[in-house]
């Protein structure tokens, strides 16, 4: 019962939970002014501009520490002022005099219950990409833990095989033991120039083949397509 303190209501549905949450959020009641004693759901900032109030109201602004000036016989606020912070209790501000209606009130989804599990409503806003990102992060953590404690898991298996291959290769390079893949690596380490020469020798052949192939393609495009009499359904020589 810890999830049902105070004035809490329950909404039962067989529909999509996200759609229901969005529908509930649409219904709000806007008060004409901030009610004294309520907890502010948002910050309240008085914007600069002409208030339309006469000079007799200057004391009201002085009490609230709102900087003003006189403009054509009316009071004008010259800088924005934060009067209430989110989470604070509302005092006697008389914001209605300034035409400010800062708060709106409505139902707030606090928790979601589905198939035996209770979770935060923020989960309903997760997209498929968000889920994949969190899943990948979880797999990464499991893999790191499995590798650190040498515990075999499906996620850690590819890393285990690669690390084992590196170890075997390192042993083969430091000893007389060898196998086909190690022979190639040893040969490269003995004379890297063999591989660089082979690459350089094949490059001109490949480069010369490209212009020839391009020229052939251009010739094909320039040749007019020959129409066959048989393709038209009859022969001109019959």
Secondary structure, DSSP 8 states (H G I E B T S, - for coil): -TT--SS------SS-HHHHHHHHHH-EEE-SS--TT-B-SS-EEE--EE----GGGHHHHHHTT--EEEETTEEEE-S-EEEE-TTSB--S--GGGGT----EEE-----EEETTEEE-GGGGG--HHHHHHHHHHHHHHHHHHHHHHT---HHHHHHHHHHHHHHHHHHHHHSS---HHHHHHHHHHH-THHHHHHHHHHHHHHHHHHHHHHHHHHHHHHS-----TGGGTS-TT-
